[in-house]
C-alpha cells in the first residue's frame, strides 16, 4: 500500500510541528515506510502539493515556473 500527498494545517508553528511529529509517529506505528527524500515534516507556509505551489501566507495556489516553461516550450515546438 502506498500513501501519497498529504498535509496538515495548524494555527502556529509549534502546533504544526507537534502535528507533524504525531503524523510521522502514527505512520510508523501503522507500518508505513517513510521516504525521507520525498517527505517534509518541518512546518512551512509554502509547499508544492499535487503539482501546484500552495502559498498559505498570500492565499495563492500557482503553477510552478518549471511547469509553465515546459508548457511554453511544448507550444513553441508544436507551432514550428
N, CA, C and O atoms as CSV, one atom per row, in Angstrom:
chain,resi,resn,atom,element,x,y,z
A,1,UNK,N,N,0.846,-1.163,0.000
A,1,UNK,CA,C,0.000,0.000,0.000
A,1,UNK,C,C,0.897,1.233,0.000
A,1,UNK,O,O,1.937,1.258,0.658
A,2,UNK,N,N,0.486,2.241,-0.738
A,2,UNK,CA,C,1.228,3.487,-0.817
A,2,UNK,C,C,0.342,4.638,-0.364
A,2,UNK,O,O,-0.858,4.659,-0.636
A,3,UNK,N,N,0.943,5.581,0.320
A,3,UNK,CA,C,0.260,6.807,0.720
A,3,UNK,C,C,1.024,7.940,0.073
A,3,UNK,O,O,2.240,8.042,0.234
A,4,UNK,N,N,0.323,8.794,-0.659
A,4,UNK,CA,C,0.997,9.848,-1.403
A,4,UNK,C,C,0.264,11.160,-1.216
A,4,UNK,O,O,-0.962,11.217,-1.304
A,5,UNK,N,N,1.014,12.204,-0.959
A,5,UNK,CA,C,0.498,13.564,-0.907
A,5,UNK,C,C,-0.537,13.784,0.183
A,5,UNK,O,O,-1.704,13.416,0.047
A,6,UNK,N,N,-0.091,14.375,1.237
A,6,UNK,CA,C,-0.983,14.757,2.311
A,6,UNK,C,C,-0.363,15.904,3.087
A,6,UNK,O,O,0.858,16.063,3.090
A,7,UNK,N,N,-1.178,16.694,3.735
A,7,UNK,CA,C,-0.623,17.735,4.594
A,7,UNK,C,C,-1.601,18.086,5.689
A,7,UNK,O,O,-2.791,17.784,5.603
A,8,UNK,N,N,-1.088,18.727,6.718
A,8,UNK,CA,C,-1.907,19.171,7.835
A,8,UNK,C,C,-1.785,20.673,7.985
A,8,UNK,O,O,-0.840,21.279,7.481
A,9,UNK,N,N,-2.726,21.266,8.668
A,9,UNK,CA,C,-2.742,22.709,8.863
A,9,UNK,C,C,-2.934,22.994,10.350
A,9,UNK,O,O,-3.729,22.338,11.022
A,10,UNK,N,N,-2.193,23.984,10.852
A,10,UNK,CA,C,-2.314,24.387,12.256
A,10,UNK,C,C,-2.189,25.910,12.341
A,10,UNK,O,O,-1.755,26.558,11.389
A,11,UNK,N,N,-2.571,26.470,13.482
A,11,UNK,CA,C,-2.568,27.924,13.657
A,11,UNK,C,C,-1.221,28.498,14.054
A,11,UNK,O,O,-1.018,29.708,13.954
A,12,UNK,N,N,-0.291,27.655,14.504
A,12,UNK,CA,C,1.020,28.162,14.909
A,12,UNK,C,C,2.108,27.174,14.500
A,12,UNK,O,O,1.836,26.005,14.229
A,13,UNK,N,N,3.338,27.666,14.461
A,13,UNK,CA,C,4.466,26.810,14.122
A,13,UNK,C,C,4.565,25.657,15.121
A,13,UNK,O,O,4.785,24.509,14.734
A,14,UNK,N,N,4.403,25.966,16.395
A,14,UNK,CA,C,4.515,24.944,17.445
A,14,UNK,C,C,3.453,23.862,17.267
A,14,UNK,O,O,3.754,22.673,17.373
A,15,UNK,N,N,2.223,24.266,17.000
A,15,UNK,CA,C,1.145,23.295,16.782
A,15,UNK,C,C,1.394,22.467,15.525
A,15,UNK,O,O,1.153,21.260,15.513
A,16,UNK,N,N,1.877,23.122,14.467
A,16,UNK,CA,C,2.169,22.414,13.220
A,16,UNK,C,C,3.297,21.408,13.424
A,16,UNK,O,O,3.252,20.300,12.889
A,17,UNK,N,N,4.293,21.790,14.188
A,17,UNK,CA,C,5.419,20.894,14.467
A,17,UNK,C,C,4.946,19.683,15.268
A,17,UNK,O,O,5.346,18.555,14.978
A,18,UNK,N,N,4.101,19.905,16.270
A,18,UNK,CA,C,3.565,18.797,17.068
A,18,UNK,C,C,2.708,17.876,16.192
A,18,UNK,O,O,2.784,16.654,16.321
A,19,UNK,N,N,1.902,18.452,15.311
A,19,UNK,CA,C,1.072,17.666,14.407
A,19,UNK,C,C,1.936,16.820,13.474
A,19,UNK,O,O,1.638,15.649,13.239
A,20,UNK,N,N,3.007,17.415,12.944
A,20,UNK,CA,C,3.915,16.686,12.049
A,20,UNK,C,C,4.547,15.494,12.763
A,20,UNK,O,O,4.643,14.406,12.195
A,21,UNK,N,N,4.970,15.695,13.990
A,21,UNK,CA,C,5.560,14.584,14.760
A,21,UNK,C,C,4.535,13.485,15.022
A,21,UNK,O,O,4.858,12.299,14.950
A,22,UNK,N,N,3.301,13.878,15.326
A,22,UNK,CA,C,2.239,12.897,15.561
A,22,UNK,C,C,1.953,12.088,14.302
A,22,UNK,O,O,1.845,10.864,14.360
A,23,UNK,N,N,1.832,12.767,13.168
A,23,UNK,CA,C,1.556,12.082,11.903
A,23,UNK,C,C,2.692,11.120,11.562
A,23,UNK,O,O,2.448,9.973,11.187
A,24,UNK,N,N,3.914,11.581,11.691
A,24,UNK,CA,C,5.083,10.738,11.400
A,24,UNK,C,C,5.092,9.503,12.304
A,24,UNK,O,O,5.329,8.388,11.839
A,25,UNK,N,N,4.836,9.706,13.576
A,25,UNK,CA,C,4.799,8.599,14.532
A,25,UNK,C,C,3.674,7.622,14.207
A,25,UNK,O,O,3.874,6.408,14.233
A,26,UNK,N,N,2.491,8.152,13.899
A,26,UNK,CA,C,1.347,7.294,13.568
A,26,UNK,C,C,1.597,6.475,12.302
A,26,UNK,O,O,1.249,5.296,12.243
A,27,UNK,N,N,2.197,7.099,11.293
A,27,UNK,CA,C,2.513,6.370,10.060
A,27,UNK,C,C,3.452,5.201,10.352
A,27,UNK,O,O,3.251,4.091,9.859
A,28,UNK,N,N,4.473,5.466,11.156
A,28,UNK,CA,C,5.428,4.399,11.509
A,28,UNK,C,C,4.751,3.292,12.316
A,28,UNK,O,O,4.995,2.111,12.073
A,29,UNK,N,N,3.905,3.668,13.273
A,29,UNK,CA,C,3.195,2.672,14.093
A,29,UNK,C,C,2.290,1.792,13.239
A,29,UNK,O,O,2.066,0.625,13.559
A,30,UNK,N,N,1.769,2.362,12.146
A,30,UNK,CA,C,0.892,1.604,11.245
A,30,UNK,C,C,1.675,0.787,10.220
A,30,UNK,O,O,1.083,0.115,9.375
A,31,UNK,N,N,3.000,0.845,10.294
A,31,UNK,CA,C,3.830,0.030,9.419
A,31,UNK,C,C,4.243,0.670,8.109
A,31,UNK,O,O,4.822,0.000,7.254
A,32,UNK,N,N,3.962,1.944,7.931
A,32,UNK,CA,C,4.375,2.619,6.702
A,32,UNK,C,C,5.870,2.925,6.754
A,32,UNK,O,O,6.414,3.268,7.804
A,33,UNK,N,N,6.515,2.795,5.607
A,33,UNK,CA,C,7.907,3.209,5.470
A,33,UNK,C,C,7.888,4.605,4.863
A,33,UNK,O,O,7.256,4.831,3.832
A,34,UNK,N,N,8.571,5.524,5.493
A,34,UNK,CA,C,8.560,6.913,5.050
A,34,UNK,C,C,9.759,7.166,4.145
A,34,UNK,O,O,10.899,6.902,4.527
A,35,UNK,N,N,9.502,7.675,2.953
A,35,UNK,CA,C,10.560,8.045,2.027
A,35,UNK,C,C,11.084,9.415,2.458
A,35,UNK,O,O,10.482,10.441,2.141
A,36,UNK,N,N,12.206,9.427,3.181
A,36,UNK,CA,C,12.731,10.676,3.744
A,36,UNK,C,C,13.113,11.687,2.666
A,36,UNK,O,O,13.023,12.895,2.881
A,37,UNK,N,N,13.536,11.190,1.510
A,37,UNK,CA,C,13.939,12.080,0.422
A,37,UNK,C,C,12.741,12.873,-0.117
A,37,UNK,O,O,12.893,14.023,-0.530
A,38,UNK,N,N,11.568,12.266,-0.112
A,38,UNK,CA,C,10.388,12.906,-0.691
A,38,UNK,C,C,9.453,13.509,0.355
A,38,UNK,O,O,8.449,14.128,0.002
A,39,UNK,N,N,9.771,13.334,1.633
A,39,UNK,CA,C,8.873,13.784,2.698
A,39,UNK,C,C,9.407,15.031,3.377
A,39,UNK,O,O,10.615,15.244,3.477
A,40,UNK,N,N,8.475,15.845,3.838
A,40,UNK,CA,C,8.847,17.032,4.617
A,40,UNK,C,C,7.952,17.057,5.850
A,40,UNK,O,O,6.728,17.136,5.747
A,41,UNK,N,N,8.580,16.991,7.008
A,41,UNK,CA,C,7.821,17.020,8.257
A,41,UNK,C,C,8.112,18.276,9.072
A,41,UNK,O,O,7.716,18.365,10.234
A,42,UNK,N,N,8.800,19.244,8.474
A,42,UNK,CA,C,9.021,20.509,9.170
A,42,UNK,C,C,7.977,21.513,8.672
A,42,UNK,O,O,7.727,21.595,7.469
A,43,UNK,N,N,7.371,22.272,9.576
A,43,UNK,CA,C,6.323,23.212,9.188
A,43,UNK,C,C,6.819,24.255,8.179
A,43,UNK,O,O,7.931,24.771,8.294
A,44,UNK,N,N,5.996,24.543,7.220
A,44,UNK,CA,C,6.299,25.554,6.208
A,44,UNK,C,C,4.993,26.201,5.771
A,44,UNK,O,O,3.924,25.606,5.901
A,45,UNK,N,N,5.082,27.409,5.258
A,45,UNK,CA,C,3.874,28.099,4.799
A,45,UNK,C,C,3.752,28.106,3.279
A,45,UNK,O,O,2.759,28.589,2.735
A,46,UNK,N,N,4.755,27.575,2.600
A,46,UNK,CA,C,4.711,27.441,1.148
A,46,UNK,C,C,5.218,26.057,0.797
A,46,UNK,O,O,6.291,25.652,1.243
A,47,UNK,N,N,4.446,25.326,-0.007
A,47,UNK,CA,C,4.818,23.944,-0.330
A,47,UNK,C,C,4.282,23.597,-1.713
A,47,UNK,O,O,3.264,24.136,-2.145
A,48,UNK,N,N,4.977,22.688,-2.408
A,48,UNK,CA,C,4.437,22.152,-3.648
A,48,UNK,C,C,3.611,20.928,-3.277
A,48,UNK,O,O,4.104,20.012,-2.619
A,49,UNK,N,N,2.352,20.920,-3.704
A,49,UNK,CA,C,1.420,19.855,-3.344
A,49,UNK,C,C,0.604,19.490,-4.566
A,49,UNK,O,O,-0.014,20.358,-5.182
A,50,UNK,N,N,0.594,18.238,-4.918
A,50,UNK,CA,C,-0.073,17.681,-6.101
A,50,UNK,C,C,0.154,18.530,-7.360
A,50,UNK,O,O,-0.759,18.758,-8.154
A,51,UNK,N,N,1.383,18.982,-7.508
A,51,UNK,CA,C,1.778,19.692,-8.720
A,51,UNK,C,C,1.572,21.195,-8.710
A,51,UNK,O,O,1.870,21.859,-9.702
A,52,UNK,N,N,1.073,21.748,-7.618
A,52,UNK,CA,C,0.859,23.188,-7.520
A,52,UNK,C,C,1.633,23.746,-6.339
A,52,UNK,O,O,1.929,23.025,-5.386
A,53,UNK,N,N,1.960,25.026,-6.402
A,53,UNK,CA,C,2.588,25.701,-5.269
A,53,UNK,C,C,1.468,26.278,-4.414
A,53,UNK,O,O,0.647,27.058,-4.897
A,54,UNK,N,N,1.440,25.891,-3.147
A,54,UNK,CA,C,0.436,26.392,-2.206
A,54,UNK,C,C,1.136,27.389,-1.292
A,54,UNK,O,O,2.030,27.023,-0.529
A,55,UNK,N,N,0.727,28.638,-1.374
A,55,UNK,CA,C,1.309,29.717,-0.573
A,55,UNK,C,C,0.258,30.160,0.431
A,55,UNK,O,O,-0.659,30.908,0.092
A,56,UNK,N,N,0.394,29.693,1.674
A,56,UNK,CA,C,-0.603,29.996,2.702
A,56,UNK,C,C,-0.458,31.402,3.263
A,56,UNK,O,O,-1.397,31.919,3.868
A,57,UNK,N,N,0.699,32.033,3.077
A,57,UNK,CA,C,0.893,33.408,3.544
A,57,UNK,C,C,0.040,34.360,2.722
A,57,UNK,O,O,-0.629,35.236,3.270
A,58,UNK,N,N,0.065,34.184,1.392
A,58,UNK,CA,C,-0.663,35.081,0.491
A,58,UNK,C,C,-1.976,34.499,-0.021
A,58,UNK,O,O,-2.700,35.161,-0.765
A,59,UNK,N,N,-2.289,33.259,0.374
A,59,UNK,CA,C,-3.522,32.623,-0.069
A,59,UNK,C,C,-3.557,32.365,-1.566
A,59,UNK,O,O,-4.576,32.583,-2.220
A,60,UNK,N,N,-2.425,31.895,-2.109
A,60,UNK,CA,C,-2.306,31.708,-3.559
A,60,UNK,C,C,-1.948,30.265,-3.887
A,60,UNK,O,O,-1.067,29.675,-3.262
A,61,UNK,N,N,-2.639,29.706,-4.870
A,61,UNK,CA,C,-2.265,28.436,-5.487
A,61,UNK,C,C,-1.720,28.808,-6.864
A,61,UNK,O,O,-2.374,29.537,-7.610
A,62,UNK,N,N,-0.526,28.315,-7.209
A,62,UNK,CA,C,0.041,28.655,-8.511
A,62,UNK,C,C,0.719,27.444,-9.142
A,62,UNK,O,O,0.980,26.436,-8.485
A,63,UNK,N,N,0.991,27.575,-10.420
A,63,UNK,CA,C,1.693,26.522,-11.159
A,63,UNK,C,C,3.188,26.807,-11.034
A,63,UNK,O,O,3.612,27.946,-11.234
A,64,UNK,N,N,4.002,25.787,-10.705
A,64,UNK,CA,C,5.442,26.011,-10.586
A,64,UNK,C,C,6.036,26.520,-11.907
A,64,UNK,O,O,5.617,26.086,-12.980
A,65,UNK,N,N,7.003,27.431,-11.834
A,65,UNK,CA,C,7.599,28.013,-13.042
A,65,UNK,C,C,8.139,26.974,-14.023
A,65,UNK,O,O,8.029,27.170,-15.234
A,66,UNK,N,N,8.714,25.885,-13.541
A,66,UNK,CA,C,9.263,24.872,-14.460
A,66,UNK,C,C,8.158,24.215,-15.291
A,66,UNK,O,O,8.390,23.831,-16.437
A,67,UNK,N,N,6.966,24.087,-14.719
A,67,UNK,CA,C,5.846,23.518,-15.483
A,67,UNK,C,C,5.359,24.499,-16.540
A,67,UNK,O,O,5.016,24.095,-17.652
A,68,UNK,N,N,5.328,25.774,-16.205
A,68,UNK,CA,C,4.946,26.803,-17.174
A,68,UNK,C,C,5.946,26.816,-18.324
A,68,UNK,O,O,5.557,26.852,-19.491
A,69,UNK,N,N,7.243,26.787,-17.989
A,69,UNK,CA,C,8.284,26.798,-19.021
A,69,UNK,C,C,8.198,25.570,-19.913
A,69,UNK,O,O,8.379,25.680,-21.126
A,70,UNK,N,N,7.924,24.403,-19.338
A,70,UNK,CA,C,7.777,23.180,-20.138
A,70,UNK,C,C,6.606,23.296,-21.106
A,70,UNK,O,O,6.709,22.888,-22.263
A,71,UNK,N,N,5.501,23.849,-20.636
A,71,UNK,CA,C,4.331,24.027,-21.488
A,71,UNK,C,C,4.627,25.009,-22.619
A,71,UNK,O,O,4.249,24.764,-23.765
A,72,UNK,N,N,5.298,26.115,-22.309
A,72,UNK,CA,C,5.635,27.096,-23.337
A,72,UNK,C,C,6.560,26.491,-24.391
A,72,UNK,O,O,6.391,26.747,-25.584
A,73,UNK,N,N,7.522,25.701,-23.963
A,73,UNK,CA,C,8.429,25.023,-24.898
A,73,UNK,C,C,7.648,24.073,-25.795
A,73,UNK,O,O,7.861,24.043,-27.007
A,74,UNK,N,N,6.753,23.306,-25.211
A,74,UNK,CA,C,5.936,22.374,-25.987
A,74,UNK,C,C,5.083,23.124,-27.018
A,74,UNK,O,O,4.987,22.698,-28.169
A,75,UNK,N,N,4.475,24.222,-26.613
A,75,UNK,CA,C,3.637,25.002,-27.528
A,75,UNK,C,C,4.462,25.604,-28.669
A,75,UNK,O,O,4.010,25.646,-29.813
A,76,UNK,N,N,5.677,26.072,-28.351
A,76,UNK,CA,C,6.552,26.598,-29.416
A,76,UNK,C,C,6.938,25.501,-30.389
A,76,UNK,O,O,6.949,25.714,-31.601
A,77,UNK,N,N,7.256,24.326,-29.857
A,77,UNK,CA,C,7.623,23.200,-30.717
A,77,UNK,C,C,6.460,22.777,-31.612
A,77,UNK,O,O,6.663,22.452,-32.782
A,78,UNK,N,N,5.260,22.781,-31.076
A,78,UNK,CA,C,4.078,22.430,-31.873
A,78,UNK,C,C,3.801,23.460,-32.960
A,78,UNK,O,O,3.363,23.129,-34.062
A,79,UNK,N,N,4.065,24.696,-32.626
A,79,UNK,CA,C,3.841,25.788,-33.585
A,79,UNK,C,C,4.805,25.660,-34.763
A,79,UNK,O,O,4.431,25.924,-35.906
A,80,UNK,N,N,6.031,25.260,-34.490
A,80,UNK,CA,C,7.054,25.141,-35.539
A,80,UNK,C,C,6.910,23.784,-36.157
A,80,UNK,O,O,7.661,23.438,-37.069
